[in-house]
Amino acid sequence: MQIPTQSAIDLPGIKKLRSGKVREVFDLGETLLFVATDRISAFDVVLPDPIPKKGAVLNQLSAFWFNRFGKIDNHLVTSDFERFPKNLRGFREALAGRSMIVRKTTPLPVECVVRGYLAGSGWKEYQEGQSVCGIKLPTGLKLASPLPEPIFTPATKAESGHDENIDMARCAQILGSELARAVQELSLKIYSAGRDHAAQRGIIVADTKFEFGTVDGKLLLIDEVLTPDSSRFWPADQYVVGKSPPSFDKQFVRDYLETLDWDKTAPGPALPGDVIARTAAKYVEAFERLTDQKLQL
């Protein structure tokens, strides 16, 4: 059975806590149910057209990494629908393949970004002062240049609009110095492991962001991990320093939107069928390359 495309998900009788740009979060009592829809956002606007299979990719790829990094405490309870509680069994069509049950945590108010290459806001900061989040970098780097070593560049979480990059000193003020060091070390460790795994499959992980939460003082990796929504994945065979490489994410969507006379505020414009299809194919390709598995549909 093919997973039906889902833009919004409601489960009668199950309390919904919130709807994010992509995920719906439901309260199961002692745990949470995360459901990844096929919604796509660009320039912080959720677009009207979903991307088929996108939610399944985000969910199943995150589950792959959570299991692969099993020695690192995380919030995953199960992503196997057959192990879901009985009161969810009637929602198979909405949930199977695109949902997971997770532990409740207190999320940290900082996003943990790791950069291995200069791109995005990091490239913009570097051009202004040869540093990123207070970290001085060598002169002469270009767009998409590899960094001498991966750097931890945290950001504050914004309820709306863009997150704000901060330096390690500010991160320590927000989290406390001990917790800030802990998330820095864990983030760099996970990024390096994911980067090395991806490199063997022809994918460069240029940068990524992680989220952490706490339960009874224990630090857990939460949310999503090393997905096309939370990372820049570049095909190694098309990578050239000095140029913005093609990527396994929203590139086709962004490129199309940049051709429009749109002020990048809601409501977003409709997407042509070919842009939707090419974007969906890139998400699935990233999943299959990274996991050596077929997407479960």
Buried (B, 14 or more C-beta within 10 A) or exposed (E): EEBEBBBEBEBEEBEBEEBBEBBBBBBBEEBBBBBBBBBBBBBBBBBBBBBBBBBBBBBBBBBBBBEBBEEBBBBBBBBEBEEBEEEBEEBEEBBBBBBBBBBBBEBBEBBBBBBBBBBBBBBEBBEEEEBBBBBEBEEEBEBBBBBEEBBBBBBBEEEEEEBEBBBBEBBBEBBEEEBBBBBBEBBBBBBBBBBEBBEEEBBBBBBBBBBBBBBEEEBBBBBBBBBBBBBBBBBEEEBEEEEEBBBBBBBBBBEBBEEEEBEEEEEBBEBEEEBBBBBBBBBBBBBBBBBEEEBBB
